[in-house]
Amino acid sequence: MKVLIVFYSTYGHVYKMAQAVAEGVKTVAGAEVEIRRVPETLPQEVLEKMGAVDAQKAFSQIPECTVDELTEADAVIFGTPTRFGNMCGQMRQFLDATGQLWANGSLVGKVGSVFTSTATQHGGQESTILTFHVTLLHQGFVVVGLPYTFQGQMRMDEITGGSPYGASTIAGGDGSRLPSENELEAARFQGKHVAGIAAKLASV
Ligand SMILES: Cc1cc2nc3c(=O)[nH]c(=O)nc-3n(C[C@H](O)[C@H](O)[C@H](O)COP(=O)(O)O)c2cc1C
């Protein structure tokens, strides 16, 4: 049973969450996990102005995803930073290249799930994931979130990401906040949860 984690990250927050999701997947017997990044679409000059060049070196060794790899997975877990409350353009462009898969029904019945990162607490954590789900539903994915059995999303003693829609982290206005242990735990939980459901579906 194969789980593919497909992410985009400018400064590394989503990448850190992706690594935690992969840890969660690996706890499920028989689950194989691969991490892939979607291609960058911004010109180098813009990335330099954004201060992203050095940050992206930390995950430049991760292979770029091809749309065909989606067809080989039993479950796909997508990670995207928010852009104005929606997924980032890089992810949108990648998904917009899956028209042929849609036409062939290639992704129907696979498990799909989403995690995210925002700068601010209420800057689009939930809307980014929920609007992403619309694309997954068009493609026929069985959408899976982060159930409340992950009790860490009930916490009131610290600022934290995480909702029933999926794991999330809050990067801070200047990006200096790293994913907290609670947010990483949410990501691990989501990975394990998705892999567990995919394993059950694969056995039917
Ligand atoms: C064009 C643009 C739009 C953004 N829009 C939002 C937003 O609507 N809400 C928010 O909280 N953060 C917003 N951000 C901040 C990013 O979501 C933040 O940098 C990201 O979550 C960090 O994750 P990363 O390190 O994986 O790139 C925006 C950033 C950019 C560049």
The ligand as an SDF file (V2000), in Angstrom:
LIG
                    3D

 31 33  0  0  0  0  0  0  0  0999 V2000
    1.4920   35.7850   -1.7970 C   0  0  0  0  0  0  0  0  0  0  0  0
    1.3510   35.2840   -0.3910 C   0  0  0  0  0  0  0  0  0  0  0  0
    0.0900   35.2220    0.1750 C   0  0  0  0  0  0  0  0  0  0  0  0
   -0.0630   34.7860    1.4940 C   0  0  0  0  0  0  0  0  0  0  0  0
   -1.3140   34.7470    2.0350 N   0  0  0  0  0  0  0  0  0  0  0  0
   -1.4600   34.4280    3.3350 C   0  0  0  0  0  0  0  0  0  0  0  0
   -2.7490   34.4310    3.9310 C   0  0  0  0  0  0  0  0  0  0  0  0
   -3.7820   34.6680    3.2990 O   0  0  0  0  0  0  0  0  0  0  0  0
   -2.8270   34.1500    5.2600 N   0  0  0  0  0  0  0  0  0  0  0  0
   -1.7410   33.8580    6.0190 C   0  0  0  0  0  0  0  0  0  0  0  0
   -1.8720   33.6320    7.2100 O   0  0  0  0  0  0  0  0  0  0  0  0
   -0.5020   33.7840    5.4530 N   0  0  0  0  0  0  0  0  0  0  0  0
   -0.3550   34.0590    4.1400 C   0  0  0  0  0  0  0  0  0  0  0  0
    0.8860   33.9940    3.5710 N   0  0  0  0  0  0  0  0  0  0  0  0
    2.0240   33.4680    4.3490 C   0  0  0  0  0  0  0  0  0  0  0  0
    2.3580   32.0090    3.9870 C   0  0  0  0  0  0  0  0  0  0  0  0
    1.2280   31.1840    4.1060 O   0  0  0  0  0  0  0  0  0  0  0  0
    3.4950   31.5010    4.8640 C   0  0  0  0  0  0  0  0  0  0  0  0
    4.6620   32.1480    4.4340 O   0  0  0  0  0  0  0  0  0  0  0  0
    3.6340   29.9810    4.7490 C   0  0  0  0  0  0  0  0  0  0  0  0
    2.5800   29.3520    5.4240 O   0  0  0  0  0  0  0  0  0  0  0  0
    4.9250   29.4440    5.3120 C   0  0  0  0  0  0  0  0  0  0  0  0
    5.0350   28.1040    4.9090 O   0  0  0  0  0  0  0  0  0  0  0  0
    6.3270   27.5880    4.0920 P   0  0  0  0  0  0  0  0  0  0  0  0
    7.5030   27.9120    4.9540 O   0  0  0  0  0  0  0  0  0  0  0  0
    6.1480   26.1160    3.9460 O   0  0  0  0  0  0  0  0  0  0  0  0
    6.3570   28.2860    2.7730 O   0  0  0  0  0  0  0  0  0  0  0  0
    1.0690   34.4060    2.2510 C   0  0  0  0  0  0  0  0  0  0  0  0
    2.3420   34.4430    1.6530 C   0  0  0  0  0  0  0  0  0  0  0  0
    2.4810   34.8700    0.3480 C   0  0  0  0  0  0  0  0  0  0  0  0
    3.8540   34.8990   -0.2660 C   0  0  0  0  0  0  0  0  0  0  0  0
  1  2  1  0
  2  3  1  0
  2 30  2  0
  3  4  2  0
  4  5  1  0
  4 28  1  0
  5  6  2  0
  6  7  1  0
  6 13  1  0
  7  8  2  0
  7  9  1  0
  9 10  1  0
 10 11  2  0
 10 12  1  0
 12 13  2  0
 13 14  1  0
 14 15  1  0
 14 28  1  0
 15 16  1  0
 16 17  1  0
 16 18  1  0
 18 19  1  0
 18 20  1  0
 20 21  1  0
 20 22  1  0
 22 23  1  0
 23 24  1  0
 24 25  2  0
 24 26  1  0
 24 27  1  0
 28 29  2  0
 29 30  1  0
 30 31  1  0
M  END
$$$$
